[in-house]
Amino acid sequence: MNLVIDIGNSSTKMALFDAGKMLFSFRAKDLSTKKIQDILIGQREEIKRAIISSTKKIPEFVPDLISEYIPEIHILSHETKLPFKIEYSTPKTLGSDRIAGIAGVFREFEGDNALIIDSGSAITIDYLIDKKYIGGNISPGINMRLKALHRYAEKLPLVSLTGKAKSPGRGTEEGIESGVIFGIVYEINEYIRTFLMEHPKGKVILTGGDAEFLENRLSFPATLIPDLVITGLDFILEYNAK
């Protein structure tokens, strides 16, 4: 049994896997000793390996605590052994969540060409081509754009996402929300269109906290995989255990 911990910018997700199948998962705003112990104490005999991925510095207590219960811990990094090649000029700066997402797609679609769209705090666009990660793009996510407009334009209000805004907006708040949403949708649509022109049989994958919100607003079909990162982490852990 494998323990997977994905520490993101706004929350942490933990999951248990057995033979590639996710048994359960939960998301926490703040990671605490008690939350980890609740899992480890109840499953300490069954959990053999753990993997930790983080978009920021990993709190020291996390690996220290896990090592008391689990003999094998893997910290995901650019040096981790992967079933695909990374062609990135600055591999040390490549986010572990992006590596895990690519691994999840690699396992799910057996290395097919893929465009991976992860819409969370930031929107990342990643390309898996000929079983190689060739790079990707990063732009602000929905909430980051809404906050930036309010912060850097004194007279603009902080708008909350309602999902009801139409274009063109008939008022300032609707104009802000529709500008952000439609701007992102047009942006993603163009990524998908150009990708499919070059790779007509390629896979388009949508994941991240805002993925479900965006799915039905896109002009192209995409496969929604909410747990892509944690399933990718489990795959990486198994791959390194061989």
Secondary structure by P-SEA (a helix, b strand, c coil): cbbbbbbcccccccccccccccccccccccccaaaaaaaaaaccccccbbbbbbcccccaaaaaaaaacccbbbbbcccccccccccccccccccaaaaaaaaaaaaaacccbbbbbbbccbbbbbbbcccccccbbbbbcaaaaaaaaaaacccccccccccccccccccaaaaaaaaaaaaaaaaaaaaaaaaaaacccbbbbbbccccccccccccbbbbbbcaaaaaaaaaaaaaaac
